[in-house]
């Protein structure tokens, strides 16, 4: 092995790109897990729920921040998938599954530790639960369960010696790349999906659109108003099974969300 090759490889013979593929995939999956569970399903907080100021009380700003957060996670996950593809020659290396899973666990745990320290305690932009008397309890619970435990599991798996030179996690050498790739693709899709079986849409009208103009737009598509924010620009509407959401763009809508996009966060807002 040349000195140049050795400098690019870790002590176990894996390239730095392969190591980073696992870290980035785990980190991105940690972000997807956080966004799907806490922002959308449980709705315990938005990314900027703890930020004071009139502008940040606007739900459009909160949902936009959540959407941008998901965009960053997509970029990191795609970078991890790209590195995994570029280092596919490493798949023949003994211990490949164990190393990739270990790095993914480290990345997953690192996301929650970073989120806890930076977002919860240093910056205070949100807490795990914003609606409880003791938010520190939930912060610490998340920090230890999804941060420290996952980091410890990844560290243990990296140090554990393979049982045999040909065996890798039960003899399935390519299981880790496949599982992590599927998890990243599914996680990215679910992060943007609207709740199943709904006919409601979140509609953001252009600045300056009056309530009368918005109502007229809904009349054009046989829509039913469910909710509107105080600005009169963000509306939740029910278009029914035969809805024509694209028609709203012809009547002043700037964003109609019920699709596989980061702005799918709009669809999970409690009405």
TORPADREN-564545 format. One line per 10 residues: their letters; for each residue x, y, z of N, C-alpha, C, CB. Coordinates in steps of 0.02 Angstrom, whole numbers, m for minus. Glycine has a CB too. Layout:
<sites>
a = X:Y:Z:X:Y:Z:X:Y:Z:X:Y:Z ~ ...
</sites>
This chain:
<sites>
xxxxxxxxxx = 43:m60:0:0:0:0:44:62:0:m48:0:62 ~ 31:107:m46:71:168:m50:53:215:6:62:202:m117 ~ 97:264:18:83:313:71:23:355:55:143:358:82 ~ 13:370:m11:m45:410:m31:m109:372:m18:m41:430:m104 ~ m108:306:m34:m168:265:m21:m180:259:53:m161:196:m52 ~ m128:250:92:m136:243:165:m165:306:195:m70:227:198 ~ m147:363:169:m173:426:197:m247:435:183:m135:484:169 ~ m271:401:130:m342:406:113:m384:354:148:m353:402:39 ~ m352:304:176:m387:249:207:m384:253:283:m358:182:183 ~ m436:226:315:m437:222:387:m398:162:410:m508:218:412
xxxxxxxxxx = m394:151:476:m355:96:503:m382:28:483:m352:100:578 ~ m448:23:465:m477:m41:446:m474:m51:370:m549:m46:470 ~ m442:m6:333:m437:m14:261:m492:19:222:m434:m84:245 ~ m538:54:254:m593:88:220:m572:160:203:m657:88:264 ~ m592:182:144:m575:249:124:m615:300:165:m588:259:48 ~ m590:361:166:m625:413:202:m694:427:172:m584:478:203 ~ m698:420:106:m763:431:73:m814:380:97:m756:427:m3 ~ m792:317:105:m837:265:129:m858:280:201:m805:196:124 ~ m811:301:241:m828:319:311:m879:376:312:m764:339:350 ~ m867:428:271:m913:485:271:m981:467:242:m882:542:232
xxxxxxxxxx = m984:419:198:m1049:397:171:m1094:373:228:m1039:340:119 ~ m1067:333:273:m1106:310:329:m1125:366:377:m1068:257:367 ~ m1077:409:393:m1091:465:438:m1147:509:410:m1028:506:449 ~ m1142:528:346:m1191:573:316:m1259:542:311:m1167:595:248 ~ m1262:477:293:m1327:444:289:m1359:440:359:m1319:373:260 ~ m1320:423:409:m1347:421:477:m1370:490:501:m1297:393:524 ~ m1330:541:486:m1347:609:506:m1411:631:471:m1289:658:490 ~ m1416:618:406:m1476:637:370:m1538:600:394:m1467:624:296 ~ m1530:535:409:m1586:496:435:m1607:522:504:m1568:422:440 ~ m1559:545:544:m1577:575:608:m1619:637:599:m1514:593:647
xxxxxxxxxx = m1602:678:549:m1642:737:534:m1711:720:509:m1607:781:484 ~ m1716:669:465:m1781:647:441:m1824:621:498:m1774:593:387 ~ m1794:581:542:m1829:554:600:m1857:611:643:m1782:509:642 ~ m1815:661:656:m1836:718:696:m1893:756:662:m1777:766:708 ~ m1884:771:597:m1934:810:562:m2000:775:555:m1909:829:495 ~ m1998:710:537:m2060:673:527:m2097:663:593:m2046:604:495 ~ m2061:641:644:m2094:625:708:m2114:687:747:m2048:582:750 ~ m2067:734:756:m2079:790:801:m2113:850:766:m2014:813:831 ~ m2095:864:703:m2125:921:669:m2194:903:640:m2080:945:613 ~ m2201:842:613:m2260:826:575:m2310:783:614:m2241:791:512
xxxxxxxxxx = m2287:724:637:m2333:677:669:m2355:701:738:m2301:608:674 ~ m2307:710:784:m2325:733:852:m2337:808:855:m2269:713:900 ~ m2304:846:811:m2309:919:809:m2294:950:877:m2379:939:787 ~ m2238:927:907:m2217:954:971:m2181:1021:963:m2172:904:1007 ~ m2151:1031:904:m2118:1096:892:m2106:1105:818:m2051:1101:931 ~ m2095:1167:799:m2066:1184:734:m1992:1200:745:m2104:1244:699 ~ m1955:1206:691:m1883:1219:698:m1870:1283:737:m1851:1224:629 ~ m1912:1335:727:m1900:1400:758:m1953:1417:810:m1898:1454:705 ~ m1983:1366:841:m2037:1379:890:m2015:1421:949:m2064:1313:915 ~ m1951:1417:967:m1928:1454:1025:m1902:1523:1010:m1875:1416:1059
xxxxxxxxxx = m1905:1545:948:m1879:1610:929:m1934:1662:940:m1855:1611:856 ~ m1918:1715:977:m1967:1767:991:m1967:1818:935:m1951:1801:1058 ~ m2019:1858:934:m2026:1909:883:m2089:1900:843:m1965:1908:836 ~ m2118:1954:822:m2181:1952:786:m2176:1911:722:m2205:2022:770 ~ m2121:1918:685:m2114:1884:621:m2115:1808:631:m2050:1905:587 ~ m2086:1784:685:m2081:1712:695:m2146:1682:723:m2024:1696:741 ~ m2194:1724:741:m2259:1698:760:m2303:1683:699:m2295:1746:806 ~ m2279:1704:641:m2314:1690:578:m2302:1616:560:m2291:1738:521 ~ m2356:1577:554:m2348:1506:541:m2314:1494:474:m2417:1471:542 ~ m2319:1541:428:m2286:1532:363:m2210:1531:372:m2306:1588:315
xxxxxxxxxx = m2185:1573:417:m2113:1575:430:m2091:1509:463:m2095:1635:476 ~ m2132:1484:509:m2115:1422:543:m2114:1363:495:m2165:1408:599 ~ m2164:1359:452:m2167:1303:404:m2113:1309:352:m2236:1300:371 ~ m2098:1371:331:m2043:1381:283:m1977:1357:313:m2038:1455:263 ~ m1965:1372:377:m1904:1350:410:m1901:1274:413:m1899:1380:481 ~ m1958:1242:428:m1960:1169:428:m1944:1141:359:m2028:1143:452 ~ m1972:1172:308:m1958:1150:240:m1885:1157:221:m2001:1188:191 ~ m1855:1213:239:m1784:1223:225:m1740:1173:263:m1763:1295:242 ~ m1762:1158:324:m1727:1107:364:m1727:1040:327:m1760:1099:434 ~ m1785:1021:299:m1788:959:262:m1744:961:199:m1860:943:243
xxxxxxxxxx = m1741:1019:167:m1698:1026:108:m1626:1010:127:m1704:1097:78 ~ m1603:1036:183:m1534:1023:205:m1524:948:217:m1519:1063:270 ~ m1574:916:247:m1568:844:259:m1566:806:193:m1627:819:301 ~ m1605:828:143:m1602:796:77:m1532:802:48:m1653:828:29 ~ m1501:860:54:m1435:871:26:m1384:825:60:m1413:945:35 ~ m1387:820:126:m1341:777:163:m1351:703:145:m1349:787:238 ~ m1414:682:142:m1429:613:125:m1406:596:54:m1503:598:132 ~ m1418:642:7:m1395:631:m62:m1319:629:m66:m1422:686:m107 ~ m1286:671:m27:m1213:669:m25:m1189:602:1:m1185:726:19 ~ m1223:576:53:m1204:510:78:m1215:455:27:m1244:494:141
xxxxxxxxxx = m1272:458:m9:m1285:408:m61:m1234:412:m118:m1356:416:m89 ~ m1215:474:m136:m1166:483:m189:m1098:454:m169:m1159:557:m206 ~ m1078:467:m106:m1014:440:m82:m1017:364:m78:m997:470:m13 ~ m1075:337:m58:m1082:264:m55:m1075:233:m124:m1151:245:m24 ~ m1104:265:m174:m1098:240:m243:m1026:245:m267:m1144:279:m289 ~ m993:301:m252:m925:311:m275:m876:261:m242:m902:383:m261 ~ m894:235:m184:m849:190:m148:m876:118:m148:m840:213:m76 ~ m916:102:m199:m946:35:m202:m893:m20:m208:m995:30:m260 ~ m833:m2:m230:m779:m52:m233:m760:m78:m164:m718:m22:m268 ~ m778:m39:m112:m764:m60:m43:m809:m116:m19:m770:0:3
xxxxxxxxxx = m863:m131:m57:m911:m180:m34:m881:m250:m28:m970:m182:m80 ~ m825:m262:m61:m793:m327:m57:m747:m333:4:m753:m339:m120 ~ m739:m279:41:m694:m279:99:m727:m313:158:m674:m207:118 ~ m693:m360:192:m722:m391:252:m739:m337:305:m672:m442:282 ~ m796:m345:336:m818:m298:386:m855:m238:359:m760:m275:425 ~ m871:m238:294:m901:m179:262:m968:m162:292:m908:m191:187 ~ m1010:m213:304:m1077:m200:332:m1071:m170:402:m1118:m264:334 ~ m1030:m202:443:m1022:m180:512:m997:m108:515:m973:m226:550 ~ m950:m91:471:m922:m23:473:m974:29:451:m860:m19:427 ~ m1012:13:399:m1061:61:375:m1117:71:425:m1090:38:309
xxxxxxxxxx = m1142:17:455:m1193:23:506:m1167:62:566:m1218:m46:528 ~ m1105:48:586:m1076:83:643:m1072:158:630:m1006:56:659 ~ m1049:177:570:m1043:248:554:m1111:281:549:m1006:257:488 ~ m1161:244:523:m1229:271:520:m1257:283:589:m1275:224:480 ~ m1244:237:635:m1267:247:704:m1233:308:735:m1252:184:747 ~ m1169:316:721:m1133:375:747:m1162:439:718:m1058:370:730 ~ m1177:438:653:m1207:497:622:m1275:513:650:m1211:488:548 ~ m1316:461:659:m1383:470:687:m1379:500:757:m1421:403:690 ~ m1336:472:799:m1328:498:866:m1299:568:866:m1283:453:906 ~ m1251:581:820:m1220:648:816:m1272:701:800:m1164:649:764
xxxxxxxxxx = m1320:685:756:m1373:734:740:m1410:754:804:m1422:705:688 ~ m1430:706:845:m1471:721:904:m1430:756:958:m1502:658:932 ~ m1366:740:963:m1324:775:1011:m1314:847:988:m1256:739:1018 ~ m1299:857:924:m1291:925:898:m1355:965:905:m1269:923:825 ~ m1411:934:888:m1475:969:893:m1489:989:965:m1532:926:866 ~ m1475:944:1011:m1487:959:1082:m1444:1016:1107:m1476:896:1125 ~ m1379:1010:1095:m1332:1060:1121:m1342:1128:1087:m1260:1037:1112 ~ m1346:1127:1021:m1349:1190:984:m1419:1219:983:m1325:1179:913 ~ m1469:1181:961:m1536:1209:952:m1574:1217:1017:m1576:1164:905 ~ m1567:1168:1063:m1606:1170:1125:m1575:1215:1178:m1614:1100:1152
xxxxxxxxxx = m1510:1210:1187:m1479:1242:1246:m1438:1304:1230:m1436:1192:1280 ~ m1401:1304:1176:m1361:1364:1160:m1402:1417:1125:m1301:1344:1118 ~ m1435:1399:1072:m1474:1448:1033:m1546:1454:1059:m1475:1428:960 ~ m1574:1400:1085:m1642:1402:1111:m1695:1413:1058:m1648:1455:1162 ~ m1683:1390:996:m1732:1402:943:m1792:1356:949:m1700:1394:874 ~ m1785:1300:984:m1842:1258:1000:m1821:1210:1055:m1867:1219:937 ~ m1871:1178:1086:m1859:1123:1132:m1896:1062:1106:m1882:1141:1205 ~ m1881:1003:1132:m1917:944:1108:m1992:952:1116:m1892:881:1146 ~ m2013:974:1176:m2084:989:1187:m2089:1061:1212:m2115:940:1239 ~ m2129:1099:1175:m2136:1170:1192:m2194:1182:1239:m2146:1211:1128
xxxxxxxxxx = m2238:1133:1248:m2301:1143:1284:m2302:1109:1352:m2359:1118:1243 ~ m2243:1100:1384:m2240:1066:1448:m2206:1111:1499:m2203:999:1442 ~ m2218:1096:1563:m2188:1137:1616:m2114:1123:1626:m2224:1124:1681 ~ m2091:1063:1607:m2021:1045:1616:m1991:1022:1550:m2014:990:1670 ~ m1976:1068:1504:m1949:1048:1439:m1880:1015:1444:m1945:1107:1393 ~ m1842:1030:1497:m1775:1001:1504:m1779:925:1510:m1740:1030:1566 ~ m1831:899:1542:m1838:826:1548:m1840:794:1479:m1900:808:1588 ~ m1881:822:1433:m1888:793:1366:m1824:804:1326:m1947:824:1330 ~ m1791:861:1335:m1727:873:1302:m1676:820:1321:m1701:943:1319 ~ m1670:807:1387:m1622:759:1411:m1639:688:1390:m1616:763:1487
xxxxxxxxxx = m1704:672:1390:m1726:606:1369:m1706:593:1297:m1802:598:1377 ~ m1719:641:1253:m1701:635:1182:m1625:632:1174:m1729:694:1141 ~ m1590:673:1213:m1517:677:1209:m1485:609:1225:m1490:730:1257 ~ m1509:576:1277:m1478:513:1298:m1503:454:1256:m1492:500:1371 ~ m1568:451:1241:m1595:393:1205:m1573:393:1132:m1671:393:1209 ~ m1582:449:1098:m1567:451:1026:m1499:480:1010:m1620:491:991 ~ m1467:511:1059:m1401:538:1049:m1347:493:1077:m1395:606:1079 ~ m1341:491:1143:m1287:455:1175:m1291:379:1164:m1287:469:1249 ~ m1351:349:1167:m1356:277:1158:m1337:256:1087:m1427:254:1174 ~ m1359:295:1037:m1342:279:968:m1267:289:955:m1383:322:920
xxxxxxxxxx = m1239:342:984:m1167:352:978:m1129:295:1010:m1147:419:1009 ~ m1151:273:1069:m1117:218:1103:m1123:153:1063:m1147:208:1174 ~ m1182:142:1033:m1191:81:993:m1146:83:931:m1265:74:971 ~ m1140:141:899:m1096:147:842:m1023:137:860:m1105:214:809 ~ m1002:166:916:m933:159:939:m918:86:955:m920:202:1001 ~ m964:52:988:m955:m20:1006:m950:m62:943:m1013:m45:1050 ~ m993:m49:894:m993:m89:833:m930:m78:792:m1054:m71:791 ~ m903:m17:793:m840:m4:757:m781:m42:788:m824:72:757 ~ m782:m49:853:m726:m82:888:m733:m157:890:m721:m55:959 ~ m793:m182:879:m804:m254:883:m771:m289:824:m879:m270:885
xxxxxxxxxx = m736:m343:837:m700:m380:786:m748:m428:751:m640:m418:816 ~ m742:m434:683:m784:m482:647:m772:m553:672:m770:m479:571 ~ m824:m594:671:m817:m663:695:m776:m706:646:m886:m695:705 ~ m781:m689:583:m744:m727:533:m728:m683:474:m784:m788:510 ~ m677:m701:438:m656:m658:382:m708:m654:328:m592:m683:353 ~ m749:m706:318:m799:m704:264:m868:m685:288:m802:m770:231 ~ m879:m685:352:m946:m670:378:m951:m597:395:m962:m713:440 ~ m1009:m569:381:m1019:m498:395:m1092:m486:413:m998:m454:334 ~ m1106:m476:477:m1174:m467:501:m1219:m524:477:m1203:m400:478 ~ m1199:m586:494:m1241:m642:475:m1230:m666:404:m1312:m625:484
xxxxxxxxxx = m1175:m647:372:m1160:m670:305:m1189:m628:250:m1184:m739:298 ~ m1220:m573:265:m1250:m530:215:m1206:m468:207:m1323:m510:233 ~ m1157:m471:163:m1106:m419:159:m1135:m353:134:m1049:m441:114 ~ m1185:m356:90:m1212:m295:61:m1276:m272:94:m1224:m305:m13 ~ m1291:m298:152:m1354:m280:184:m1354:m207:205:m1366:m324:244 ~ m1300:m182:234:m1298:m113:258:m1307:m63:202:m1232:m101:294 ~ m1271:m68:145:m1282:m19:91:m1354:m19:66:m1236:m33:34 ~ m1383:m78:60:m1452:m82:34:m1501:m52:85:m1471:m155:19 ~ m1494:m72:148:m1541:m48:200:m1537:27:208:m1526:m83:266 ~ m1476:54:210:m1469:126:220:m1492:165:159:m1396:143:235
xxxxxxxxxx = m1481:139:99:m1506:172:39:m1582:174:39:m1481:137:m24 ~ m1613:117:54:m1687:115:56:m1713:161:111:m1712:43:68 ~ m1680:161:169:m1702:203:225:m1698:277:206:m1660:190:288 ~ m1644:297:172:m1637:367:152:m1689:387:101:m1567:380:123 ~ m1703:344:52:m1752:360:1:m1822:363:31:m1750:308:m56 ~ m1839:313:72:m1905:312:103:m1913:370:152:m1917:246:140 ~ m1861:383:193:m1865:438:240:m1874:505:206:m1803:440:283 ~ m1838:515:151:m1845:577:114:m1915:586:85:m1795:581:59 ~ m1943:530:60:m2011:534:32:m2063:547:86:m2027:469:m5 ~ m2058:511:142:m2107:519:195:m2103:589:226:m2097:466:250
xxxxxxxxxx = m2043:618:227:m2035:685:256:m2075:737:218:m1962:704:256 ~ m2091:723:155:m2128:772:115:m2199:751:100:m2092:783:50 ~ m2217:689:117:m2285:666:100:m2338:699:144:m2289:591:108 ~ m2396:713:115:m2452:735:156:m2482:676:193:m2506:770:112 ~ m2523:687:243:m2556:632:276:m2598:593:226:m2600:657:334 ~ m2603:526:233:m2640:486:184:m2715:498:188:m2625:412:195 ~ m2747:493:130:m2820:495:127:m2851:562:139:m2847:447:174 ~ m2814:617:130:m2843:683:143:m2855:718:77:m2797:725:188 ~ m2903:763:77:m2918:804:17:m2906:877:32:m2991:792:m6 ~ m2872:891:87:m2859:961:106:m2792:983:77:m2860:969:182
xxxxxxxxxx = m2788:1047:63:m2727:1077:36:m2713:1141:75:m2735:1092:m40 ~ m2648:1156:81:m2627:1220:108:m2612:1265:49:m2566:1212:155 ~ m2642:1324:48:m2635:1370:m8:m2607:1436:18:m2704:1381:m43 ~ m2551:1456:m11:m2521:1520:5:m2533:1568:m53:m2444:1512:20 ~ m2573:1620:m40:m2588:1669:m93:m2534:1722:m96:m2657:1701:m80 ~ m2530:1754:m154:m2480:1806:m165:m2492:1864:m118:m2482:1829:m238 ~ m2439:1900:m97:m2449:1960:m55:m2496:2009:m89:m2381:1994:m41 ~ m2540:2037:m49:m2588:2085:m75:m2655:2055:m94:m2560:2119:m135 ~ m2659:1987:m93:m2723:1955:m108:m2772:1968:m52:m2713:1879:m119 ~ m2830:1994:m68:m2881:2009:m17:m2921:1946:m1:m2927:2066:m41
xxxxxxxxxx = m2952:1944:58:m2995:1887:74:m3050:1875:22:m3027:1897:142 ~ m3078:1930:m5:m3130:1922:m55:m3103:1888:m118:m3159:1991:m74 ~ m3041:1905:m138:m3011:1873:m196:m2995:1800:m182:m2947:1910:m216 ~ m2974:1785:m121:m2960:1715:m104:m3024:1674:m105:m2926:1711:m36 ~ m3078:1701:m77:m3142:1666:m78:m3165:1655:m149:m3196:1706:m38 ~ m3156:1706:m192:m3175:1699:m262:m3135:1643:m296:m3166:1766:m299 ~ m3071:1637:m278:m3030:1584:m306:m3055:1516:m284:m2957:1593:m284 ~ m3076:1510:m221:m3102:1446:m198:m3167:1429:m233:m3113:1448:m122 ~ m3208:1479:m247:m3271:1467:m283:m3257:1437:m351:m3311:1532:m289 ~ m3202:1458:m382:m3186:1434:m450:m3169:1360:m451:m3128:1475:m478
xxxxxxxxxx = m3146:1333:m395:m3126:1263:m392:m3172:1222:m346:m3053:1256:m370 ~ m3228:1252:m327:m3276:1218:m282:m3242:1197:m216:m3306:1156:m316 ~ m3199:1240:m191:m3164:1225:m128:m3202:1250:m67:m3095:1256:m130 ~ m3186:1219:m11:m3218:1238:53:m3164:1262:101:m3258:1178:84 ~ m3174:1322:128:m3126:1350:175:m3129:1312:241:m3140:1425:186 ~ m3069:1292:266:m3064:1258:330:m3032:1303:383:m3023:1194:322 ~ m2985:1345:360:m2947:1386:409:m2909:1438:370:m2898:1342:452 ~ m2896:1495:402:m2854:1547:372:m2816:1581:428:m2897:1598:332 ~ m2753:1601:413:m2715:1637:463:m2736:1711:463:m2639:1631:450 ~ m2709:1748:511:m2732:1817:519:m2714:1862:460:m2703:1846:582
xxxxxxxxxx = m2661:1843:423:m2642:1884:366:m2690:1876:307:m2572:1868:344 ~ m2729:1822:307:m2774:1810:252:m2740:1782:191:m2809:1873:234 ~ m2677:1763:197:m2640:1737:139:m2629:1662:141:m2574:1772:134 ~ m2628:1633:201:m2618:1561:207:m2685:1529:224:m2565:1544:261 ~ m2709:1484:182:m2775:1454:189:m2770:1378:188:m2822:1479:133 ~ m2811:1346:228:m2821:1273:224:m2889:1263:192:m2816:1238:295 ~ m2890:1225:138:m2952:1216:100:m2963:1142:87:m2952:1256:34 ~ m3026:1123:79:m3044:1055:60:m3071:1058:m11:m3098:1025:110 ~ m3037:1022:m56:m3057:1023:m126:m3095:960:m146:m2997:1030:m170 ~ m3106:914:m98:m3142:853:m114:m3102:807:m159:m3207:870:m147
xxxxxxxxxx = m3130:749:m174:m3096:699:m214:m3086:721:m286:m3133:634:m211 ~ m3129:765:m310:m3124:789:m379:m3091:858:m382:m3194:791:m411 ~ m3052:875:m333:m3023:941:m329:m2976:956:m387:m2985:949:m265 ~ m2970:1021:m402:m2926:1043:m456:m2877:1095:m428:m2967:1074:m516 ~ m2829:1072:m388:m2783:1119:m354:m2744:1163:m402:m2735:1081:m311 ~ m2726:1137:m461:m2686:1177:m508:m2723:1239:m531:m2667:1135:m569 ~ m2789:1238:m529:m2829:1295:m550:m2817:1356:m504:m2903:1278:m550 ~ m2798:1343:m442:m2788:1397:m395:m2730:1443:m415:m2775:1370:m325 ~ m2682:1415:m452:m2626:1457:m475:m2648:1510:m524:m2572:1413:m506 ~ m2704:1499:m556:m2731:1548:m603:m2770:1604:m568:m2776:1514:m654
xxxxxxxxxx = m2779:1595:m502:m2820:1642:m464:m2783:1671:m404:m2885:1609:m441 ~ m2717:1679:m411:m2679:1714:m359:m2641:1671:m311:m2724:1755:m321 ~ m2644:1604:m317:m2607:1561:m271:m2532:1561:m290:m2635:1489:m273 ~ m2490:1565:m239:m2418:1562:m249:m2390:1492:m234:m2383:1614:m205 ~ m2425:1455:m190:m2404:1388:m171:m2466:1348:m152:m2353:1389:m113 ~ m2474:1290:m183:m2527:1243:m165:m2493:1178:m148:m2580:1233:m224 ~ m2495:1158:m85:m2453:1104:m61:m2494:1042:m43:m2413:1126:m1 ~ m2481:989:m78:m2505:922:m62:m2468:872:m106:m2583:916:m73 ~ m2401:879:m108:m2361:840:m155:m2295:821:m124:m2350:879:m220 ~ m2255:784:m163:m2190:761:m139:m2138:816:m145:m2167:700:m179
xxxxxxxxxx = m2144:865:m102:m2098:922:m99:m2083:937:m26:m2128:984:m135 ~ m2027:970:m11:m2014:989:58:m2070:1030:88:m1949:1027:63 ~ m2106:1068:46:m2161:1109:73:m2219:1066:93:m2183:1161:21 ~ m2213:1000:87:m2266:955:111:m2277:963:186:m2248:884:96 ~ m2231:996:221:m2242:1011:292:m2308:1049:302:m2183:1053:320 ~ m2327:1090:253:m2389:1127:258:m2448:1081:273:m2403:1166:193 ~ m2448:1022:243:m2506:978:247:m2516:947:315:m2501:925:196 ~ m2463:947:356:m2468:915:422:m2488:963:477:m2402:883:439 ~ m2500:1026:460:m2518:1075:512:m2587:1059:540:m2516:1146:484 ~ m2592:1065:605:m2658:1055:637:m2704:1113:617:m2652:1050:715
x = m2764:1094:597:m2814:1143:575:m2858:1162:634:m2856:1117:515
</sites>
